[in-house]
Every structure is written in structure tokens, then in C-alpha cells.
Amino acid sequence: MSWIDIGHIDEVPLRGARLVKTHIGCIAVFRTAEVEVYAATNSCPHKGGPLSEGIVHGQSVTCPLHNWVFDLNTGEAQGADDGRITIYPVRIVNDRILLDDSAVTRRSAA
Amino acid sequence: MKQRLVVIGAGMASGRVLEHLTDAAPDAFNITLFNAEPRGNYNRIMLSPVLSGEKTYEEIVTHDDAWYAARGIACRFGEKVAKIDREMKVVEGQNGHVPYDKLVIATGSNPFMIPLPGHDLEGVFAYRDLEDTIQMMGMGPDNKVVVIGGGLLGLEAAAGMAAHGVDVTVVHIMGHLMERQLDEAAGYLLKKSLEDKGIRICLQANSKEILGKDGKVRALLLDDGTELPCDLLVMAVGIRPNTALAQEAGLATGRGIHVDDQMLTSDPDVFAVGECVEHDGAVFGLVAPLYDQAKVAAQALLGEEAAFAQKTLSTKLKVTGCDLFSAGDFADGPGREDIVFRDPSRGVYKRLVIEEDRLVGAVLYGDTTDGSWFFGLIKDGTSVEEMRETLIFGPAYQGGDTADPLSAVAALPHEAEICGCNGVCKGDIVEAINAGAGDLGAVRTTTKASASCGTCTGLVEQVLQVTLGDAFQMPAAQPVCGCTDLTHEDVRRLIKGQELKSQAAVWQELGWMTPNGCHVCRPAINYYLLADWPLEYQDDPQSRFVNERKHANIQKDGTFSVVPRMWGGITTPDELRAIADAADKYDVPTVKVTGGQRIDLLGVKGEDLPAMWSDLNKAGLVSGHAYSKGLRTVKTCVGTDHCRFGTQDSTGLGIKLERILWGSWTPHKLKLAVSGCPRNCAEATCKDIGVVCVESGYQISIGGAAGMDVKETELLCQIPTEDEAIEVVMAVTQAYREGGKYLDRLYKWLGKVGMDWVKVQVVDDLENRAALVARFELSQNIYRKDPWAEHVKEKAQTYAPIADFTLEAAE
């Protein structure tokens, strides 16, 4: 696994998200706590809502279009909704956010 | 001939004696009541809420003059008793003698004053009666107060004053607060939450001397040399039974006046009740046993059989936001085992002490819901062997998988205490219900349960439900969301009452069940904090729906729509050109006129927003807030300018209103319109606030809607001048901001408070109208600003991706 530096932790607002653009689609990087980040596909499986614009709470995000809630650990939709978002490995080293290289390249190769 | 009864002391214990006596046998006695305080009985344990401003003195009076008069009790208030002459059977008051057949001594207790040097300085006193409370209530944000004593009373005094913004320091000699009721861990949590209220706590602090200046207290000196400056010094270190009169009269006394199980002293015609007595080696400071004593004394006076028995006690602290409960004995000891549960994120701590499979003590902090159930187990000595593993989780987890609080209440024995303040057990309540008390109000009046501090209200309602079954409708109060059991109304009230000024404070103090809320509660809490504390609270964009966070409406494909503000619907060729240029430059696929007389640019890419705003700003355009739970538009017709029917300058008024109201956040969107005549071309009568101009002035009507519900406005008032009309609109808006539930349109709020109430608030009561306007303006001097300009300047980069690998690959 190789890691790509995508930015400083402070560039993502606390309980907010920023986008990473790739050739195939967008990845949302969520910051759920002071030093806790998650990465997932930006598109809600329901109607394609931009998850990076959703409200981040606990370790979940709520899609801004129709309030589907996804657990960022598993990617599973919560409650009565049925669906799943792809989760990508991401970590923080010295306050830098590192995204798994394959999250970008695997998708480009697909 | 009627017997003569004299009662010395009009406190809570003797008040209860008189109640029982006059209820059971109204004509048995000629009663004379002496009281050194110049008033009758009030609920002394509720002085703390009076101090903190949650209640008024009038609300805690338990017996007013009319009550005594109706029962023919001769009151000698403000008169001290000099002597009891048992031989002559006479009580000697300052203003004359009163003979008795039976005497009840209820002289209560005296606060204990530590004889420190300087304890007689002006401004040094105990927290005991209404006079002390009034003196403390006179303190304000410029004052400093030191409280000696970190027990129940001292902390309630400190918290009450801190609620007024007073700089309070509590000095306590022990290693943790309330050491008699709490263990160290719970004491720590309590200390933390009091410190959050701005109260300074000095533990293990030995007071050495009270320093004064010109005969008045100036500071407290500790023996480590620390000097704590203060304008008042409150000593709350304990009480001592007031036995002086009884001792002088030759009655048997120890720590208190000796009484037997019938509350009889060593003289067969003299009873004693309350804090002044000693029964079986114990003296009493909490109210529940006092009430038991009162009942026994009344029955004994009437020749009935009754006996007082001491019971295990439980304690609660009456400081809003500090939920604690303790009961029984929780000291460590051989053969004792602990079960401890901690939830630091919620500030919850529970500890149960078990001895030989019986629960002997419980300390709960942060979550006290199960307190009375644990208390019941302690009192009854129930074996907990079977449920040991799940005991700490409370009754909901016992005996099966269903968590039904009702079954727990149903299982409570008749003697289980429901209301600690008034010593009311389940049996009393069930009895009252069976006798016809069918709702909470009726139970309160007949049994007094839940009538004091109210923390048992939920339990009382459950007893009602268990007893009446389907005949009782539980009040349908919907919690805000799954993160809390509180309703919007509760949350608003508590944010105000406890002065919660941050989201973290709301989560912690109101016991949120999630770490930081969810998409349902966070926007609501953010709004409430911002509406209540415009100066102190920092708006949180991450608790706003995307539309408000990005200042544009999100569309179904993830693009946004941009609506520039056009004041009162007026624009210029230059503005129109700028809008057209922006539409070209940013490839806007759709340009539409909105229902609110503004132009909507639909289909803008999120990352183009700041650049587009910057262009529009240059032409003098600002955000139209078409996305906001706030003022949207003020629609207008052309009024007197061009129309042959127009009676007033409706366009001008619309512009003025929009300039005043723009940027204001409200519980839901707010739309206005001003029509120049009753033909109502601006459709003002289906807006949240509508103004229809007429020859004689301005008709202001509110509560209209043309959304999910279609509503016609109701007339609020007709006002002759434009200036006053503007004031009324501002005042209505502010009243809605302060009272409305988040996501309730104005008409829904109106439905709850009623038009009559609104009329009083903003039309009739001019002083109140002015105050609403002032609060609105205060908030607006912060929020009346263009978010576009701010975001262009400071946040533009957040609209762009943090990383873009599509560019990298192209290089």
C-alpha cells in the first residue's frame, strides 16, 4: 500500500469534508474529530447526492439530498435505508492526510 | 371546650402538622402560631431555585395569610417566644402570654457559624432564610462572593449566585465536594460541572481568618496564605438543632430535643417536630423525615396511634444541570463489592455498593433516572443475586429483553417513594388517582407529588398510566431527535435557563446520547444558540444544512442556484447586466424569475460559487438568502409611485423592511410582502408577515403561508405611521425568533402561542415591543451582512477540491 499526501488536516473543517478529484470520480475526505479522518466515495447510492456537502456527526455522514445516513467505518447505510458507499484507507501522519494510492489509481485503471 | 394548641415556629415541619390537623379535625383545637420570621410557612428547600431566579418567592409560599385565616389559626408572626412556662402551661411571647393545653415545638435549627476571627463582620452570614436569599440576590456580575462549605446547601447557594453572573468561589475543607453524599469520582464530576458554570472550587482549603475593612467583609484568608477577595461571605457548614427554649424549659435534650416515636418530649403535653428534635440518637436535616414526623405528631395530638420510624434517605442536589443522586451507605468496607459504570463522554457515573447480595448504597451522577428504583432495592433489602450482571443498567434491563419503564413502575411497592421533596409514596398517588385525580395537575393538588422541584414528574405520569391504563393519555412531547429525550421547547428553555452558550455545553449538560448530535438536532441547536446568545455564540457552519453552509440552493444534480438580493423587488439595468454577464461567464443553463420577485441563476457548479459571487458583488449585488431559514424576500407592488389605486409607498416600505430584516436567522424561512392597497397585488395576505397599505395607515397581518399548507394571514393590528409599522414587524420577527421551534413556520408558532398573546407582546405592551426591537437590532448588528463577500474573502479555497489528481495526470 502506498500513501499519497493530499493535504494538512486543518484544511478539512472539523465535522466537515473536502473533495479529492480523480479521473473517474470524486472521493470525499471527512474529518469527524480533531485527528480522525475517513475517505469515501462522494456519491450517495440513492440519487447520487454529494456526500461531502452533508452534515458529519459522530462517525457518520448524512446525505444532503434525502438524509440517508452512512456509517463511515463500514460504508453501510443506517436505519431503514439499504445501500453502501465505498470506503478508502486514509490516515494521518504528522498532521498530513495520507490517502491510499490505490483509491486513486485503481479507479483510474478500471 | 376546644383544646388550646400553641405551635412555636412556622417552618416546613410545623406547617405539615397544621395541615394534617386542620384537615382531619378542623374544630379540635384553638391554634396559636408563633414565628420569629415575619411571615408564615414557605418551602425552605426551594430557596435555591428562588436564588437562581427559576422561581419567585410567591411560588414557594406553602401557606398564605388566607390559608391561616380560613383555618382560624391566630398568627403571631415576627414575634419571638421568650419563654415556655410548663408549670403554668403558658408560652410567653414578646407581646403577651398564650396559655396552652398542648404545645408543639418546631424551632428548627440554627446555622452553624465557624468562630473564625472576623465572623461578626458585616456581610458574613449563613444561608438560611429568605433575608439571606434576598441579600445574595442583590449580588451582580461586579460582585465577588466566597462560600465556605461544599455541601448541599453551600453548592446550591453558590450555583444560585453564579446564575446571576456573580463571581463565586467555594471553599471546602475536604478533598471532594458533598463528601457525605458522594464518593470521590462523583464529587469530581460535580466539581467539573460546577466549574463549567464559572464557580471556582478550592478543596482541602482551611479558612484562617475573615478580613474586613470599615467593619465590612473584604476577603477570606486561607491558612496557606491565599487571600480570596469578596463582598459577601456565606457560611454553609451545617446546622444545629435549636434547643434553647426547650432546654430552658427543662425538657430533656441532647443534640436536639429528645422525642419518642410519637414525637412526644419528656413532657406529655409537649411535642416537638423537625430539625430541632433528636430521635433515637439521630437529628434531621432533610425534608422527607420531617414530613413523616409531622404526620405522626398530628395523629398523636388527635389521640390516634402512630409511630415515627427512621428510614434510609436519598439526596438530590437542586442545581440545574448537576444531576446527582445518592442513597444508602457507599463507604468501602470488608465484604462490600462495587459495581461501577462510567461514561466520560456523557459525564455519567454510577456506582452501586453490594453487601451479601443486597444493595446497600448507590451513587449516580449524570444519569439519575433509575435512582428511585435503586433506592427501593436498598430500602427493601431485595436480593440482587439474580440480576447482578445487569443491575447497573437499571430496571429496564431486568427480567427479559423488553425495556419498558412502565413495568418497572408497575412493580414498585406501594411504599416506594415517588416524590422526594414532599415525601409522597406510590400508594398515596394511586389512592388519589382512584379517588378521581385523573391527570398530573390533579395529582399535584391532591398529593403534592411533583409539585415542588418537579424532577419526579415523569414518574408520576407513569404511575398515572399504570393505574389508569388507556384512560390516561401520556403527554405527546416529541423529542428533538434520537440523540435526546428532550423536546425542542425543553432545549430552548434550558439553553436560556442554564445559560448554555456552546454546542458542547448543550451536549454535556443536557445529556446528549451521541457525541455531537446528528443532522436533525445540530441545525436546531445551532439556531437556538445563535438566537439566544448573538454576542457570545459563534455560528457553526458544520451544523448547517448545505444550502446555508454554501449560501446557495443545492439542486438534484449537486449543482447550485444563486439568487442575488433585489431590495423590495427593485433592480437596475446595471444590475441586470451584471446578472446576465455572470450567467454567461459561469455557463448558467437556466435563468428564472422566482416566486418572490427575484432572479434565480440555476445550475452553477459548487466550485464556481466564490468567483461568481465576487463578480456579482462588484456590481453591488449581495446574497438573496434564498437558501436560508431566515428572511427571504419582501415582495412589493408599485404603490403610489405609478398605481392609480396605491394608497402608500409600498415599494419604499418593502425596501426599508428588507434592509432592516435581511440576514436575520429565524426558525424557518420568513417571507414578507407589502401591498399598496387592498387589491393586494403583492399577495401580502399569504406571507409570514404581510402589510396592506390603506388610506389610514398600515394593516399588519401575520401567519400566512403558501407552501405545504396554504393559509391566509390573521390581522395583528392597524398602525397609522410607517415607522411604527416597521417596529411592529421587527418585534413580531424577534418574538418568533425567540420562541419558535426550529423548522416551525411562523403560522405554526402562532398556532401555539395564540394571536392574543402576540398582540399583547408587540402591539399593546409598548415597553415590551421596544425591548424586542432592541434585542432584534442587537442580533442584527452582527448578522446583517453579506455572506458572499465574507466567503469570497476568507473561505474561497474550501469550495475547491483539496486535491485534484485529474490535473496531475494531465501534466
Interface residues (C-beta under 8 A of the other chain):
Chain A: I4 I6 G7 E11 V12 P13 L14 R15 G16 R18 L19 V20 K21 T22 H23 C26 V29 K47 G48 G49 P50 E53 G54 I55 V56 H57 G58 S60 T62 P64 L65 N67 V69 I97 L99 V104 S108
Chain B: T514 P515 N516 G517 C518 H519 R522 P523 P541 Q542 S543 F545 V546 R549 K550 I554 K556 D557 G558 G606 T798 P801 I802 A803 D804 F805 T806 L807 A809
